[in-house]
């Protein structure tokens, strides 16, 4: 799947089923990685976030979640994500990023 680097906003034509029908937030593509930033499911507990993650992984991309909060860390670890750190120039420091290939 050819997707240009940069912002991916939720809409009916967005890849991975990333639609406003299901999500608030945005994705960011950088090389072979898709970053999930500030994603909020419109219908928590219905499996939409898991479907989004699986679609990204099945498309051959690495899935990355920067600075997940609270229960999201537990969910990501349960799904096999690994905690890593990446330097973010605008922040001037390393940030926590949960990653799965």
N, C-alpha and C positions, 0 to 999 in steps of 0.2 A: 504494500500500500504506500503510495507516494504522497507524503504530507510535507508541506514546507515547514521549516523551523519557525517557531514563534507561537503566538497566542492562538488557542482554539477555544472559541466561545460556544456555549451550548445553543444549538439550533437543530432544526429537523434534518439538515444536510451535514451535520458534523459527524466525523468518524466515531466509531466505537459505540454508537447509540447514545452519544452525549447530547441529550436533548433537554430543552427547557421543560418538557413534559415531566422529566424525572429529577433534574438537578439545578441547583444554583452553584455558581462558582466558575472556574475556568481550568483549562488544561494548558500546558506549555510544552511544546516539542523542542528538544535540543538534541541534534544528531539522532541517535537511536534510542533516545529516552523520552518518555512522556511523564511530565510532572503533574500531579494532581494537587491543585492548590485551592484551599478554602472550599472544598466540595461539600455541599449539603444536599442530602437526598430530600426530595419533596415528600417521599413516603418511606420514612425510616422503618427498618425491619422487614422490608419486602424483597430484599436481595438485589436491588438495583445497583448498589455500589459494587457488590461482588461481580455482577455481570459486566459492569464497566471495566473493572480490573482484569477480569478474564479475557474480555475482548481485546484489551491492549496487549496482554501477554500473548494471546493466540495470534495476534497480528505481527509478532516478532519483535516488539519493542520491550525495553526495560521499563518497568513501572516504578516511579519514585514519588514518595509522599514527604515533602519537607515539613518539619516541625509539627508532627501530628499531636493532637491534644488528647489527654486523658484516656478514655476507653479506646480511642482509635489506635493507640500504640499497642494495646493488648490484642485487638482484632488483627492488626497487621502482623504481629509476631505469630499469632495462631495460624495465619495463612502462609507463613514461611518467609515473610519479609525480614531482612537483616538491617540492623541499625548501622549506618555509616555516617560519615561527616564529609561535607563539601564546603570548600571556601567560597563565600559569596562576596564578591568585590564591593558591591554597594553597601553591604553590612559591615565589611571590613573584618569579618571573622568567619570561622567555621560554623555551619548550622547542621543540626541533626536531620538526616534524610533516611527514611526507611525505603529499602530497595529490594526489588525482586526481578529476576531475569526469566 
